[in-house]
Amino acid sequence: MYEAFGIPDDPHLCSCEHCTRLSGSPAMAWVGFHKDALKWTGPAGAPTYFSTWPTLHRGSCQRCRTQLTSVADGSDTIMVTIFSLTRSAELAPVGHSYREAAAPWMTITLAPDPQRRT
């Protein structure tokens, strides 16, 4: 379990080979927070990390092994799976990484990007 503070950044879907295989679904939904804005709580503590790319590390719950985080070397941002958050319905994805690799039957409707509004 964890608590996230601050403004969420870059809610998006990812259909890369790693996300689809780790999740068993056509995409994972991610949102970023500053590393200092995450506080690990509960008996499981901080996640256990493993690498899926040379510079990208995934974190899973020590108890149930649920995929929770993704963090790149040198980044101040940690990505968390949107649906691991209590108020996940409020975070609609505005982007889709590896969209070309998504299942051909998958139809995506992204939320408007708040940074591109005029």
C-alpha positions as CSV (number, residue, x, y, z in Angstrom):
1,M,0.0,0.0,0.0
2,Y,1.1,3.6,-0.6
3,E,0.0,7.2,-0.5
4,A,0.6,9.6,-3.3
5,F,0.7,13.3,-2.8
6,G,0.9,16.2,-5.2
7,I,-0.3,16.7,-8.8
8,P,-0.4,13.5,-10.9
9,D,1.5,13.8,-14.2
10,D,1.2,12.2,-17.6
11,P,-1.6,9.7,-17.2
12,H,-1.2,7.3,-20.2
13,L,-1.6,3.8,-21.4
14,C,1.3,1.6,-22.5
15,S,1.1,-1.3,-24.9
16,C,4.8,-2.2,-24.9
17,E,5.7,-5.9,-24.8
18,H,6.6,-5.7,-21.1
19,C,3.4,-3.9,-19.9
20,T,1.1,-6.2,-21.9
21,R,2.8,-9.4,-20.6
22,L,3.2,-8.2,-17.0
23,S,-0.5,-7.1,-16.9
24,G,-2.0,-9.8,-19.0
25,S,-4.0,-7.1,-20.8
26,P,-3.7,-5.1,-23.9
27,A,-2.3,-2.0,-22.0
28,M,-1.3,-0.8,-18.6
29,A,-2.5,2.5,-17.3
30,W,0.2,4.7,-15.7
31,V,0.5,8.1,-14.0
32,G,3.5,9.8,-12.6
33,F,4.3,11.4,-9.3
34,H,7.5,13.0,-8.0
35,K,9.5,10.3,-6.1
36,D,9.3,12.2,-2.9
37,A,5.4,12.3,-3.2
38,L,5.1,8.6,-2.7
39,K,5.0,7.1,0.8
40,W,4.9,3.4,1.3
41,T,2.6,2.2,4.0
42,G,1.3,-1.1,5.3
43,P,3.1,-4.3,6.2
44,A,4.4,-5.0,2.7
45,G,6.5,-1.8,2.6
46,A,8.3,-0.6,-0.5
47,P,8.0,-2.7,-3.7
48,T,10.6,-5.2,-4.9
49,Y,12.2,-4.0,-8.1
50,F,13.3,-5.8,-11.2
51,S,14.5,-4.5,-14.6
52,T,12.6,-4.9,-17.9
53,W,14.9,-2.6,-19.9
54,P,18.5,-1.7,-19.1
55,T,17.4,1.6,-17.6
56,L,13.8,0.9,-16.5
57,H,12.8,-0.8,-13.3
58,R,9.4,-2.2,-12.3
59,G,8.2,-2.5,-8.8
60,S,5.8,-5.1,-7.5
61,C,4.2,-5.7,-4.1
62,Q,6.3,-7.8,-1.9
63,R,3.3,-9.7,-0.7
64,C,1.1,-10.4,-3.8
65,R,3.6,-9.4,-6.6
66,T,1.0,-7.0,-8.2
67,Q,2.8,-4.7,-10.6
68,L,2.7,-1.2,-9.0
69,T,5.5,1.1,-10.3
70,S,7.9,1.9,-13.0
71,V,10.9,4.1,-12.7
72,A,13.7,5.1,-15.1
73,D,17.3,5.6,-14.1
74,G,18.0,9.3,-13.3
75,S,14.3,10.3,-13.2
76,D,12.7,12.2,-10.4
77,T,9.3,10.7,-11.5
78,I,7.9,7.4,-10.5
79,M,5.1,5.9,-12.5
80,V,2.3,4.1,-10.6
81,T,-0.4,2.0,-12.1
82,I,-3.5,4.1,-12.2
83,F,-5.9,1.4,-11.0
84,S,-3.8,0.9,-7.8
85,L,-4.9,4.4,-6.8
86,T,-8.1,4.8,-4.7
87,R,-9.5,7.6,-7.0
88,S,-8.4,6.0,-10.3
89,A,-11.5,7.0,-12.2
90,E,-10.4,10.6,-12.1
91,L,-7.2,10.0,-14.1
92,A,-8.2,9.5,-17.7
93,P,-5.2,8.7,-20.0
94,V,-4.1,11.5,-22.3
95,G,-1.5,9.4,-24.2
96,H,-0.8,5.9,-25.4
97,S,2.8,4.6,-25.6
98,Y,3.5,1.8,-28.1
99,R,0.1,2.4,-29.6
100,E,1.3,0.7,-32.8
101,A,1.9,-2.5,-30.8
102,A,-1.6,-2.5,-29.3
103,A,-3.9,-5.4,-30.1
104,P,-5.5,-4.5,-33.5
105,W,-9.0,-4.9,-32.0
106,M,-8.4,-2.4,-29.3
107,T,-10.1,0.9,-29.7
108,I,-8.7,3.8,-27.6
109,T,-10.4,7.1,-26.8
110,L,-8.0,9.3,-25.0
111,A,-8.9,12.2,-22.7
112,P,-8.1,15.7,-24.0
113,D,-4.6,16.7,-22.9
114,P,-5.0,19.5,-20.4
115,Q,-1.6,20.9,-21.4
116,R,-2.7,21.5,-25.0
117,R,-5.9,23.3,-24.2
118,T,-6.0,27.0,-25.3
